[in-house]
Amino acid sequence: MTASLERLSESLARIAPSRTTAMTDRAIALRAAGHDIISLSVGEPDFPTPDHVKAAAKAALDADDTRYTAVAGTEALRNAAALHFQRDLGLTVPPAQVIVSAGGKQAIFHALVATLDPGDEVLIPAPWWVSYPEIVRFAGGTVVPLATVAAGGYRIAPEQLAQAITPKTRWLLLNSPGNPTGAVYSADDLAALGAVLRCHPQVLVLSDDIYAPLRYVPGCHATLAVVCPDLGPRVLTISGVSKSHAMTGFRIGVAAGPAWLIAAMARLQSHSSGNACSISQAAAVAAFTGPQDFLTDWCQRFRVRRDRVVAGINTIPGLSTPVPDGAFYCMIDATPHIARFGDDEGLALHLLDHGVAVVAASAFGGRDGFRISFATDTDRMDRAISRIAKALS
Ligand code: GLU
């Protein structure tokens, strides 16, 4: 085959495969080949999808709900999502300003591809979720990292934001609770960032709130469009059912934002996937409108796991992790061990050889460490920590 036949587009050549999904695929393949691998690489709850949600999916299938839906989602799901935004985030939004996509990732992809041109800058607090910078680069934008540190709760400061904004800044990406650090922005933090943003009317804000129910700090979830309602017309808020309702495989994400942006995303989606899966949409209606009380129990169980994993990791010489305030990830510093393995990817591969799949910190714009997901049961988690300790001893 000739080289020109296999030539990739410039946009694709700018991006790398997702390192979270790559490591997870690798763990799955090793397991299928008979290896005993504990995967802490992907962020998905190990709890079963709630029964009432599964029943709604089965009922949709039995009712032959298997056709195209409106591109932006069924009326039922857009209504249910609007209810969710109001009840769980405090955000009032008409259903017409909600779009349903195949996962939050697709909504983010469409929003950025629909609005970025070469030269547009996108501010992303680092460490960041692996796909943010890749999507920005794919869309032709320029990634501007805003470094954060554990001592500052992995949150950006208003002065830092003010210094980073230029006339070319198009988006600020915020993720609270954050992946991979567990950073949580309070209403006061967001109000201070909002005061800076008010001076720069050209900046859009993507507020990725997919982990909103998973917080371990007192108080309500705070989100920018609610804390600073005057900024609402330029905020796109992302949510979904993947993390909250253990529905990662259903691939349903929802986004609420200004009408022009939702229309632009729908225009792009009409040529990419079209509507999200009709069965998954019916299941998501049940997730948003059905009982929510199990979430308190799940959150409590995640909290117990968090405390256990943080304590376990911090007893291993050369490893340290702060206590994450939300989501289900620990960003672990492993600086004293890195030289032995060349870099953090080498360390991650060494841990995989010892039966634990993790993701190197560099995948998230971090360094000298790795991320684990603690959305797994305590028995497996304990075994994983023992393996990590042994691998680094
Ligand atoms: N968001 C999850 C993670 O960070 C799922 C995998 C992905 O899409 O990156 O592990």
Boltz pocket constraint, residues with backbone or C-beta under 6 A from the ligand:
constraints:
  - pocket:
      binder: B
      contacts: [[A, 18], [A, 20], [A, 21], [A, 41], [A, 42], [A, 43], [A, 44], [A, 105], [A, 129], [A, 130], [A, 131], [A, 179]]
      max_distance: 6.0
